[in-house]
Amino acid sequence: MKQGDFIKEGFLLFDKINHHLAINYYSLLEIELTPKQFMVLHLIHEIEPAKIQDISHQLHLSMSSVSQLVNKLEQENYVSRSINPQNRREILVTVGKKGKEFFKKYEEMDDLVIEKYYSKLSIEETKQFRDFAKKLYTLITEESGHV
């Protein structure tokens, strides 16, 4: 087997793992967001308060597209907007009430999955998994110029 074959097999296995977890656990979240809406919400959660320009830049989406996605998320109370007190021309986006509830449930699901499956790995295996993920992330982001 070539290195590429091992990589493809690993991807296939992670796809199967994610599919299983999505069906058996994360479907319990009852989220009704599109993948792009979820990406925007997740990024806002990571960097809040977020500016539309920052979301656009990090997700490589147009400002118009991000604005439409944020509008929809705001209508559903996943996010809220406010004026930046330091620059009144800027709008800041933060996680709203429904978004906070979602991430609370999401974290509970993560904890459940970790306890049920990942906790069965040894500490050494867990560290290797983390270190591998870090190394791959660094390689990809340095190569693409996006961190």
N, C-alpha and C positions, 0 to 999 in steps of 0.2 A: 504494500500500500504506500502511496505517495503522501507527502505532508498535506497536500490539498484534500486528499480523501479523508484523512483523519479530521481535518477542520470541518469538512462538510458533514461528516458523521456526528461530530460534536454539536454543530448547529442544528441538525435534525433532532438530536436528543433534547437539546434545550427547547426547541419548538414543541416537542411532545410534552416536556415538563410544563412549559407555560400553558399549553392547551389544557392539560389536565388540571392545573391549578386554577385557570380561568373558569373552567366549567364547574369544578367542585368547590371553589372557595370564593373567588372574586366576583362571580356572578351573583353572590349573595348581597353585594353592594348595591344592586339595582340601579346602576348608573345608566343614564340615558344620554351620554355624551358621545359625540363623534370622536374618532382618534385625534383629529386636530384640536378639537375643543379640550380633550384630555391633556394633550401636550402643552397647550397654553396654560391651562389651570395648574398643571404640575409645575411648570416653570415659574408661574406667579407665586406658588406656594414656596418654592425654593429661594426666590430672590426678593420677595416682597419687602417694601413696596416696589412694584415694577412699573417702568415706563413703557409705553407702546413701542417706542423706538428700540428699546432693549429687547423686548420680546421678538420684534421683527428681525433684529440682527441675529439673535441667538438661534432662532428657529428657521432662519432663511426664508421668511415669508414676507410678502409685501405689507407695508403699513396699512393699506386698505383691507387686506385679508385679515390681519390681526385685529383691526378695529371691528370688523364684522363679527369675528369670533368672540371678542370681548363683549360686544353688544349682546350677543346671544347668552353668554355666560352671566352677564349682569341681569338680563331679563329673568333668568332662572335662579337668581340670588346665589350663584356660585362665587361671584366676585362683586366688588364694589369699587367705585371710582371716587377720587377726591382730588381737589386742586392742591398742587405742591405748594406749601407755604413759603418755600425758599424761591420758587420761580412760578408765579401765578399763571404762566402760559403753559405749564406742564400738568398733565393729568397723571396721577399715580393710581395704580390698580392693586388692590389687596384681595385676599381671600375673603369671601362673604360668608354669611351664616350657613348656607347649604354646603358651601365648599369646606368649611371647618368641620361640619358633621361628616361629610364624605371622607376627609382625611383622617378623622378619628376612627371611623369604621375601617378604612384602608389599613391603618396601623394595627388595628386589632386583628385583621386578617393576616397581615404580615407576621405578627407575633404567633398566631395560631399555626401558620405554615412553618415558621422557624421551629417552633416547639415540636410539631408533629414529624417533620422530616429532617431539616437541616441540623437539629440538635443531635441527630444520630451519627453525624460525622464527628471525627475526632477534632480536637483543637488544632492539631497540626494540619489536617485536611482543610479545615475552615480557613486557617491562615494562608495556606497555599492557594485556595480559591480566591480569597481577597487579593493576594499579591498578584496572581495571574490577571485578575480583572483590572487592577491598577496599571499593570505593565501594558496590557492591551489598550486600555483607554489612553495612556500616555502616548503610545506609538501612533494611534489613530489621530489623536488631536494634534500632535506635533506635525504629523505628515500633512494633515489637511489645513493646518494653520488656525484651527478653531479650538479654543480651550473652553 
